[in-house]
Amino acid sequence: MPAPRSRTGFTLIELLVVIAIIAILIGLLLPAVQKVRDAANRMKCQNNMKQIALSVHNYESATGYLPPGGINTSSPKYLPGLDEYGTETSAGVWSYPNVSFLVVMLPYIEQANVLLAASGGYNFKKGYNDPVNQPATSIRIPLYLCPANPSDKIIPASGGFSPAPADYWPISRSNDASSVWTTLGLTFPGAGGCKGILQVNSLIKITNVSDGLTNTIMIGESTARQQGWSKGKQKYDEGTAWAGQFRGAWGSGSNNIACTGVNNPVPASPAAPTKVTNGTTASNAYAINAWNQGELYSFHGGGCNVAMGDGSVRMLKESISLSVLIRMAAAFDAQVVGAE
């Protein structure tokens, strides 16, 4: 009589049980893996901002002034201290190109070689999108990009030129509408008091920051600006949102942040979110992460990274009030406040 054969495989029920156990384990592990990934992205982002913030102090040590938050003007007026960017076209009449804060910072983050990509070197008297400078401003710089950015990090080409994007920008000013301040129970410091540390078309000394570097936001995230994002949802893609415009290009002096706040509620697509321009909607407004066009916006859960004037980096909570934010962004309002 032949010996019975031993069973070497799984029954269908056993196989299903094993698959179910594996599925449960994966379900338990995935959130943990995602949390680790998010934490790593947040730390990498903070390190990027730290390097940029330190470059500001390196610039100040070398020149005696804080760098401009960008150069972007159509006025023929002379800009004191910015001669290397301007051209006097006739007596007392000056012309300035579009130059970003991030272009100025390149030598101070050990990326001066990027400027050499332009034939004969970067021409600071011409705009970032001038054919002479396009080979430089089309180079992607990892330090300028947040690792949590979910986009493809590409700005659509126009005329054969596709500038490289960035996610970190200077805070040029706070909300400068007097009715917003008074509605929030604050004393309006005047338009001058609402300016930030890194001012567009202007150089200032570090000792002029009356609110103190530790208390004032200097650089922030406004991530994936070539697209339109609000409250974690994409409202526009690169093609439909900004046809013919280079939103988010690191070479463009048009890309800074004004901490004005965003009106609540955010309208349904295709309408775009609107910024707070008067006191009527200020009390219920969003302070951060409501619109990535010139406002603080990140893809880190629960907040947004910023670099303070002293070079330290912190995450602002998404629950921060507009009252606190506009005081932190204003460098000359004499109303010092810590983050919520």
C-alpha positions in Angstrom: 0.0 0.0 0.0 1.6 3.3 -1.0 2.4 5.8 1.7 0.2 8.9 1.8 1.6 12.0 0.2 2.5 14.9 2.5 0.9 18.2 1.8 3.4 20.9 0.8 1.2 23.8 -0.3 -1.4 26.2 1.2 -5.1 25.7 1.0 -7.0 28.6 -0.4 -8.3 29.6 3.0 -4.8 29.6 4.5 -3.5 31.7 1.6 -6.3 34.2 2.1 -5.5 34.5 5.8 -1.8 35.2 5.0 -2.8 37.8 2.5 -5.2 39.5 5.0 -2.4 39.6 7.6 0.0 41.1 5.2 -2.6 43.7 4.2 -3.2 44.6 7.8 0.5 45.0 8.5 0.9 47.2 5.4 -2.0 49.3 6.6 -0.3 49.7 10.0 3.1 50.6 8.5 2.1 53.0 5.8 1.0 55.8 8.1 4.3 55.4 10.1 6.3 55.5 6.8 4.4 58.6 5.7 5.1 60.3 9.0 8.8 59.6 8.7 8.8 60.9 5.1 6.9 64.1 6.2 9.3 64.7 9.0 12.3 64.2 6.7 10.9 66.6 4.2 10.2 69.2 6.9 13.8 68.9 8.2 15.3 69.2 4.7 13.1 72.2 4.0 14.2 73.9 7.3 17.8 73.2 6.4 17.4 74.8 3.0 15.9 77.9 4.5 18.6 78.0 7.1 21.3 78.1 4.4 19.5 80.9 2.6 19.0 82.9 5.8 22.7 82.5 6.6 23.6 83.7 3.1 21.7 87.0 3.9 24.1 87.5 6.9 27.1 86.7 4.7 25.9 89.3 2.2 25.5 91.8 5.1 29.0 91.1 6.4 30.5 91.6 3.0 28.6 94.8 2.0 27.3 96.4 5.2 23.7 96.2 4.0 21.0 93.6 3.9 20.3 92.5 0.3 17.3 93.9 -1.6 14.2 91.7 -1.6 14.3 92.0 -5.4 14.6 94.7 -8.0 11.4 95.3 -9.9 10.4 98.8 -10.9 9.4 100.8 -13.9 10.1 104.1 -12.2 12.9 106.2 -13.7 14.0 107.3 -10.2 17.5 106.5 -8.9 17.7 103.7 -6.4 20.4 104.5 -3.8 23.1 101.8 -3.5 21.8 99.7 -6.4 24.0 101.2 -9.1 25.4 97.8 -10.2 21.9 96.9 -11.5 20.9 100.2 -13.0 21.7 102.2 -16.1 21.4 105.9 -16.3 19.8 106.3 -19.7 19.9 110.1 -19.6 20.6 112.7 -16.9 18.8 111.7 -13.8 16.8 109.0 -15.6 17.5 105.4 -14.5 16.4 102.0 -15.8 16.5 98.8 -13.8 16.1 95.2 -14.8 14.0 92.5 -13.1 16.4 90.9 -10.6 15.3 88.6 -7.8 16.7 88.3 -4.2 17.6 84.7 -5.0 19.8 85.8 -7.9 21.7 88.1 -5.6 22.2 85.3 -3.1 23.8 82.8 -5.4 27.5 83.7 -4.6 26.7 83.5 -0.9 25.2 79.9 -1.1 28.3 78.7 -3.0 26.4 78.7 -6.3 28.3 81.4 -8.1 29.0 78.9 -10.9 25.3 79.2 -11.9 25.9 82.8 -12.9 28.8 81.7 -15.1 26.3 79.7 -17.2 25.4 83.0 -18.9 27.8 83.8 -21.7 30.4 86.2 -20.3 28.8 85.8 -16.8 25.4 87.0 -15.5 24.6 90.5 -16.6 23.0 92.2 -13.6 22.0 95.1 -15.8 19.6 92.9 -17.7 16.6 91.0 -16.6 16.5 87.3 -15.6 14.6 86.5 -18.8 17.0 88.4 -21.1 18.5 85.9 -23.7 21.9 86.6 -22.2 20.8 85.4 -18.7 18.4 82.6 -19.7 21.1 79.9 -19.6 21.6 80.7 -15.9 18.1 81.2 -14.7 16.9 78.0 -16.4 19.1 75.9 -14.1 17.3 74.1 -11.3 18.8 74.8 -7.9 17.9 72.1 -5.3 18.5 74.4 -2.3 15.7 76.7 -3.6 13.1 73.8 -3.7 11.1 72.3 -0.9 11.2 68.5 -0.9 7.4 68.4 -0.1 6.5 70.3 -3.3 4.2 67.9 -5.1 4.5 69.5 -8.5 6.8 68.5 -11.4 8.8 71.7 -10.6 8.7 72.8 -14.2 7.5 76.2 -15.5 6.1 75.9 -19.1 8.4 77.3 -21.7 7.6 80.5 -23.6 9.6 81.4 -26.6 11.9 78.4 -25.9 12.7 79.7 -22.4 11.7 77.7 -19.3 13.0 79.3 -16.1 13.6 77.1 -13.1 11.3 77.6 -10.1 11.8 78.2 -6.4 9.8 77.8 -3.3 11.5 80.2 -0.9 11.0 84.0 -1.0 11.7 87.1 0.9 9.0 88.7 3.1 8.8 92.2 1.6 6.0 93.6 3.7 3.1 92.9 5.9 -0.5 93.9 5.2 -0.4 97.7 4.8 -4.1 98.5 4.9 -4.8 100.7 8.0 -8.4 99.3 8.4 -7.0 95.8 8.7 -4.8 96.7 11.6 -7.5 98.7 13.4 -10.1 96.0 12.9 -7.8 93.5 14.5 -7.3 95.9 17.5 -3.8 97.0 16.5 -2.2 100.3 16.0 -1.5 101.0 12.4 2.3 101.8 12.0 2.0 103.5 8.6 3.0 101.9 5.3 6.7 102.3 6.2 6.2 100.4 9.5 4.7 97.5 7.5 7.8 96.9 5.4 9.8 93.7 5.9 13.5 93.1 6.5 14.2 92.4 2.8 12.7 95.3 0.9 12.1 95.5 -2.8 14.2 98.2 -4.6 16.0 99.1 -1.4 19.0 98.4 0.8 18.8 98.9 4.6 21.3 98.4 7.4 20.8 95.6 9.8 20.7 98.0 12.7 17.7 99.7 11.1 15.4 96.8 11.9 13.8 98.3 14.9 11.6 95.3 15.9 14.7 93.1 16.1 15.9 90.3 13.8 14.8 87.6 16.3 11.2 88.8 16.2 10.7 89.4 12.5 10.1 86.9 9.6 12.6 87.3 6.8 12.0 84.4 4.4 9.1 82.1 3.9 7.7 79.3 1.8 5.3 80.0 -1.1 5.6 76.6 -2.7 4.7 75.4 -6.2 3.9 78.9 -7.3 3.9 78.0 -10.9 0.6 76.3 -10.1 -2.4 77.6 -8.1 -2.9 75.9 -4.7 -5.3 76.6 -1.9 -6.0 74.7 1.4 -4.1 71.7 0.1 -6.0 71.5 -3.2 -4.7 72.4 -6.7 -7.0 75.0 -8.3 -5.0 75.7 -11.5 -2.2 74.0 -13.4 0.7 75.8 -15.1 -1.0 76.1 -18.4 -4.5 77.4 -17.5 -3.5 79.6 -14.6 -0.7 81.9 -15.7 -0.6 81.8 -19.5 2.5 83.8 -20.7 3.7 84.4 -17.1 6.6 82.9 -15.3 5.2 82.6 -11.8 7.6 81.1 -9.3 10.8 81.6 -11.4 13.8 82.0 -9.0 15.3 84.6 -11.3 12.2 86.9 -11.2 12.1 89.9 -8.8 8.3 89.8 -9.0 8.2 86.8 -6.7 8.2 87.9 -3.1 5.8 87.4 -0.2 3.5 90.0 1.3 1.8 88.7 4.4 -1.6 90.2 3.8 -3.9 87.2 4.6 -6.5 85.5 2.5 -10.3 86.0 2.7 -12.4 83.2 4.2 -14.1 81.3 2.7 -12.0 80.4 -0.3 -14.2 80.4 -3.4 -14.9 77.3 -5.4 -13.0 76.8 -8.6 -12.5 78.3 -11.1 -12.5 81.5 -8.9 -9.2 82.4 -7.3 -8.8 83.2 -3.6 -8.6 86.9 -2.8 -6.3 88.7 -0.4 -7.4 90.8 2.6 -7.4 94.4 1.5 -9.6 96.0 4.1 -10.9 95.5 7.6 -14.3 94.0 6.5 -13.0 90.5 6.3 -9.8 90.7 8.4 -11.2 89.1 11.6 -12.1 85.8 9.9 -9.2 85.6 7.4 -6.7 82.9 6.9 -3.1 83.8 7.8 -1.2 81.0 6.0 -1.7 78.0 3.7 -4.7 79.4 2.0 -3.2 80.7 -1.3 0.3 80.1 -2.7 0.4 83.3 -4.8 2.5 85.7 -2.8 1.3 84.4 0.6 2.9 81.9 3.0 2.1 78.4 1.8 3.6 75.0 2.3 2.8 71.3 1.9 3.9 70.4 5.4 1.0 69.2 7.5 -0.1 71.7 10.1 2.0 74.8 9.3 4.6 76.6 7.2 8.3 77.0 7.6 9.8 80.5 7.9 13.3 81.9 8.6 13.6 84.7 11.1 15.9 87.7 10.7 18.5 86.2 13.0 18.8 83.1 10.8 16.7 80.8 13.0 14.0 78.6 11.3 10.7 77.7 12.8 7.3 76.4 11.7 4.3 78.6 12.1 1.2 76.7 13.1 -1.6 76.8 10.6 -3.8 78.1 13.3 -1.8 81.3 13.6 -4.0 84.4 13.6 -3.6 87.2 11.1 -3.1 89.6 14.0 0.0 87.8 15.0 1.3 87.2 11.5 1.1 90.8 10.3 3.1 91.9 13.3 5.7 89.2 12.8 6.1 90.3 9.1 6.3 94.0 9.8 9.9 94.9 10.8 9.2 98.5 11.9 5.8 98.5 13.6 7.1 98.5 17.2 4.6 95.7 18.2 6.9 92.8 18.9 5.1 89.4 19.3 6.1 85.8 19.3 4.6 83.0 17.2 1.4 81.4 18.3 
